[in-house]
Each structure stands twice: as C-alpha cells, then as structure tokens.
C-alpha cells in the first residue's frame, strides 16, 4: 500500500483525537500539582515515564529496537540531546501553567508547526514554499509586534515552540521510533531525576510520601499522562494520512487556549489578540498549502499508476 493510499481508519482517528485532546487538556492535571515546584514534578515525570515505558516495551516486545538504537552511537547521542530538549520543554510548560500563563503556552504550541518548517529549511535544507515563507514571516511579525509594540517578549511561548521544534528535529535525525526513543530519552536523564528526588527527601522537601497518598498517586500518574497519549499518537500515525494528523495537531493548543480563557479566567487583552490573530492566519495559510501539496502528490501518484 502506498503512503498516499493509507485510509483514515476510524480507530486511528479516535486515537489521534484522544492523544491531541489529552495534550491540550493536561494543564488541568498540572494545576492539581500547583503547590509542588516544577522541578520536582519534572523529576517525577522522568522517573515514572521511564517505568511506564519499560512496561510498555515489555508488553509490545520491542526491546530489540531499543538495543539496536543503543548499538548506534549516533542514535544514542541524538536521543540524549532530544532528552535535554524535551526536559526544557516540559519544565517550562509545567511552570507556566502553574504560574497562570496557560494562554502563552497555547501560543507557543500554535507556533510550533511554523518553527518545525523553519528548522527544516535551516538544518535539513528543505525548501520553503511561498506559502510557508509567508506563514513564518507573518508569525515572526506578530511576535515582533508584541515585543516592540507593547514591550513584552512572549518568552514562554518562544521557549516552548523552539524547544519542542528542536526536540522534533533531533528525533527526526535520530531515526528512533517514538516509544523506544522516549524510553532512551527518559533513561538518560533518570539518574539526575532520581538524584534530585533523593536530595529533596534528605532535606525533607519531597512531596511524595505515604502520608499524602493522593499527591503521591498524582505524581506516579505523570508516567501514564506522558506515555498513554504517545501510544495513542503512534496508533493514529500508522493509520491516518499526514494531512489528517496535521489538522488534528491544532486540537491541542486550541483546547489549552479555551482552558486559559474559560476555565482559568486568564485575561485576553488587545496585545494578545494582535499576536494570536496573525498566527492563526499564518496557520490557515500553512495548512491550506499542505493540503494543496498533498492533493497534488496524490494526483501525480495516481497518474503514474494509470500509466
């Protein structure tokens, strides 16, 4: 079966929606832990995600993939680097949510597809189409207007989109599959996470304890919150067209955006509207271009088959 002939399987669609909506609604989960420092939550997330990945890899019998990745020094190094990138992304996302900056996190993830295109052009020598270039310039102009026009650099949004864009780039060039790759990333940083948690325990600053079963259960669940949506996404990626996945990815920042306004009652001022507006337009241009190019490729493939 050719890539262009992959059906939009109903189970894949359900899995894709579940994955992206979970990522979009996860600020609700982090708010439950808002009294715990972001660094401690991050350490727990690495430890429990690693444990969840061990169980998942054992269930799927994918340890040969992990071993193959470890034998490749290049893949192992790229996974270590992507682990650092995702650690930065996770830390600032958790911190921003609990600091009342949910809207800015949604802005960052709305900008991520455009950053991915930009990184592809810079590091992978991928040529930008005219529509992609217009989209990137429009988004850059919106950020510049907020920074210089209103004197406020959206550094949280920029940190999130660039760290996640770098993570995506490193994962792409590493060649590691999603689940084995995440295991390697968390494994590399787990000793640091464990060391930090031991330090907190010895200084009596650790929130994880038998005396607080609710909090401890929430911290353990960080592994499930991280790993389960990834499993759904992997299922969707195998069964859906890339264009369908492209549309679904906007569910995540959209859910976060509406959470910020209607659930957490964050103010949505004129300056933010002047930033979000052009970026939404840029995403519309970007998506329309992607759909047009995909249809053109499909038509070309069908003609080649007919000939």
WOGIBEL-V804164 format. One record per pair of residues at least 4 apart in sequence whose C-alpha atoms are under 7 Angstrom apart, sorted by the first residue. I is the first residue (numbers start at 1). J is the second residue. D is the distance in whole Angstrom. If there is no record, write none. Layout:
BEGIN
I;J;D / I;J;D
END
This chain:
BEGIN
1;5;6 / 2;6;7 / 4;298;6 / 6;239;7 / 6;240;7 / 6;241;6 / 7;239;7 / 7;240;6 / 7;241;7 / 8;13;7 / 8;239;6 / 8;240;5 / 8;241;6 / 9;13;6 / 9;239;6 / 9;240;6 / 10;14;6 / 11;15;6 / 12;16;6 / 12;235;6 / 12;236;4 / 12;239;5 / 12;240;6 / 13;17;6 / 13;236;6 / 13;240;7 / 14;18;6 / 15;19;6 / 15;232;5 / 15;233;6 / 15;235;7 / 15;236;6 / 16;20;6 / 16;232;6 / 16;233;5 / 16;236;5 / 16;248;7 / 17;21;6 / 17;248;7 / 18;22;6 / 19;23;6 / 19;229;4 / 19;230;7 / 19;232;6 / 19;233;6 / 20;24;6 / 20;248;7 / 20;249;6 / 20;251;6 / 20;252;5 / 21;25;6 / 21;251;6 / 21;252;5 / 21;255;7 / 22;26;6 / 22;229;7 / 23;252;6 / 24;251;7 / 24;252;4 / 24;253;6 / 24;255;5 / 24;256;5 / 25;255;6 / 25;256;6 / 26;30;7 / 27;31;6 / 27;97;6 / 28;32;7 / 30;34;6 / 30;94;6 / 30;98;7 / 31;98;6 / 34;98;5 / 36;40;7 / 36;41;7 / 37;41;7 / 38;42;6 / 38;91;6 / 38;94;6 / 38;95;5 / 39;43;6 / 39;91;7 / 40;44;6 / 41;45;6 / 42;46;6 / 42;90;7 / 42;91;6 / 43;47;6 / 43;193;4 / 43;194;7 / 43;197;7 / 44;48;6 / 44;219;6 / 45;49;6 / 45;222;5 / 45;223;6 / 46;50;6 / 46;186;5 / 46;190;6 / 46;193;7 / 47;51;6 / 47;190;6 / 47;193;7 / 47;194;7 / 48;52;6 / 48;220;6 / 48;222;6 / 48;223;4 / 49;53;6 / 49;222;7 / 49;223;4 / 49;224;7 / 49;226;6 / 49;227;6 / 50;54;6 / 50;183;6 / 50;186;6 / 50;187;6 / 51;55;6 / 52;56;6 / 52;223;6 / 52;224;7 / 52;227;7 / 53;57;6 / 53;183;6 / 53;227;7 / 54;58;6 / 55;59;6 / 56;60;6 / 57;61;6 / 57;62;5 / 57;63;6 / 58;62;7 / 58;63;7 / 62;66;7 / 63;67;6 / 64;68;6 / 65;69;6 / 65;180;7 / 66;70;6 / 66;180;5 / 67;71;6 / 68;72;7 / 69;75;6 / 69;76;6 / 69;176;7 / 70;76;6 / 72;76;6 / 73;77;6 / 74;78;6 / 75;79;6 / 75;174;5 / 75;175;7 / 75;176;7 / 76;80;6 / 77;81;6 / 78;82;6 / 78;170;6 / 78;174;5 / 79;83;6 / 79;171;7 / 79;174;7 / 79;181;6 / 79;184;6 / 79;185;5 / 80;84;7 / 80;185;6 / 80;188;6 / 81;85;6 / 82;86;6 / 82;167;5 / 82;170;6 / 82;171;6 / 82;185;7 / 83;87;6 / 83;185;4 / 83;186;6 / 84;88;6 / 85;89;6 / 85;163;6 / 85;164;7 / 85;166;7 / 85;167;5 / 86;90;6 / 86;163;7 / 86;164;7 / 86;167;6 / 87;91;6 / 88;92;6 / 88;163;7 / 89;93;6 / 89;160;5 / 89;163;6 / 89;164;6 / 90;94;6 / 91;95;6 / 92;96;6 / 93;97;6 / 93;105;7 / 94;98;6 / 95;99;6 / 96;100;6 / 96;101;5 / 96;102;6 / 97;101;5 / 97;102;5 / 101;105;7 / 102;106;6 / 102;256;7 / 102;260;5 / 103;107;6 / 103;257;5 / 103;260;5 / 104;108;6 / 104;156;6 / 104;157;5 / 105;109;6 / 105;156;7 / 105;157;5 / 106;110;6 / 106;253;5 / 106;256;6 / 106;257;5 / 107;111;6 / 107;157;6 / 107;276;7 / 108;112;6 / 108;157;4 / 108;158;6 / 108;160;6 / 108;161;5 / 109;161;6 / 109;253;6 / 110;253;6 / 111;115;6 / 111;161;6 / 112;116;6 / 112;161;5 / 112;165;6 / 113;117;6 / 114;118;6 / 114;136;6 / 115;119;6 / 115;161;7 / 115;162;7 / 115;165;6 / 116;120;6 / 116;165;5 / 117;121;6 / 118;122;6 / 119;123;6 / 120;124;5 / 120;125;6 / 120;126;5 / 121;125;5 / 121;126;4 / 121;127;6 / 121;128;6 / 128;132;6 / 128;133;6 / 129;133;6 / 130;134;6 / 131;135;6 / 131;285;6 / 131;286;6 / 131;289;6 / 132;136;6 / 132;286;6 / 133;137;6 / 134;138;6 / 135;139;6 / 135;282;4 / 135;283;7 / 135;285;6 / 135;286;6 / 136;140;6 / 137;141;6 / 138;142;6 / 138;278;6 / 138;279;7 / 138;282;6 / 139;143;6 / 139;278;6 / 139;279;5 / 139;282;6 / 140;144;6 / 141;145;6 / 142;146;6 / 142;274;7 / 142;275;5 / 142;278;6 / 142;279;7 / 143;147;6 / 143;275;6 / 144;148;6 / 145;149;5 / 146;150;5 / 146;151;7 / 146;152;6 / 146;153;7 / 146;271;6 / 146;275;6 / 147;151;5 / 147;152;5 / 147;153;4 / 150;271;7 / 154;158;6 / 155;159;6 / 156;160;6 / 157;161;6 / 158;162;6 / 159;163;6 / 160;164;6 / 161;165;6 / 162;166;6 / 163;167;6 / 164;168;6 / 165;169;6 / 166;170;6 / 167;171;6 / 168;172;6 / 169;173;6 / 170;174;6 / 171;175;7 / 171;176;7 / 176;180;7 / 176;181;5 / 177;181;6 / 178;182;6 / 179;183;6 / 180;184;6 / 181;185;6 / 182;186;6 / 183;187;6 / 184;188;6 / 185;189;7 / 186;190;6 / 189;193;6 / 190;194;6 / 191;195;6 / 192;196;6 / 193;197;6 / 194;198;6 / 195;199;6 / 196;200;6 / 197;201;6 / 197;206;7 / 198;202;6 / 199;203;6 / 200;204;6 / 200;205;5 / 200;206;5 / 201;205;6 / 201;206;5 / 208;212;7 / 208;215;7 / 208;216;5 / 209;213;7 / 209;216;6 / 212;216;6 / 213;217;6 / 214;218;6 / 215;219;6 / 216;220;6 / 217;221;6 / 218;222;7 / 221;225;6 / 222;226;6 / 223;227;6 / 224;228;5 / 225;229;7 / 226;230;7 / 227;231;6 / 228;232;6 / 229;233;6 / 230;234;6 / 231;235;6 / 232;236;6 / 233;237;6 / 234;238;6 / 235;239;7 / 236;240;6 / 240;244;6 / 240;245;7 / 241;245;7 / 242;246;6 / 243;247;6 / 243;291;6 / 244;248;6 / 245;249;6 / 250;254;6 / 251;255;6 / 252;256;6 / 253;257;6 / 254;258;6 / 255;259;6 / 256;260;6 / 257;261;7 / 258;262;6 / 259;263;5 / 259;264;6 / 260;264;5 / 260;265;6 / 260;266;6 / 261;265;5 / 261;266;5 / 261;267;7 / 268;272;6 / 269;273;6 / 270;274;6 / 271;275;6 / 272;276;6 / 273;277;6 / 274;278;7 / 275;279;7 / 276;280;6 / 277;281;6 / 278;282;6 / 279;283;6 / 280;284;6 / 281;285;6 / 282;286;6 / 283;287;6 / 284;288;6 / 285;289;6 / 286;290;6 / 287;291;6 / 288;292;6 / 289;293;6 / 290;294;6 / 291;295;6 / 292;296;6 / 293;297;6 / 294;298;6 / 295;299;6 / 296;300;6 / 297;301;6 / 298;302;6 / 299;303;6 / 300;304;6 / 301;305;6 / 302;306;6 / 303;307;6
END
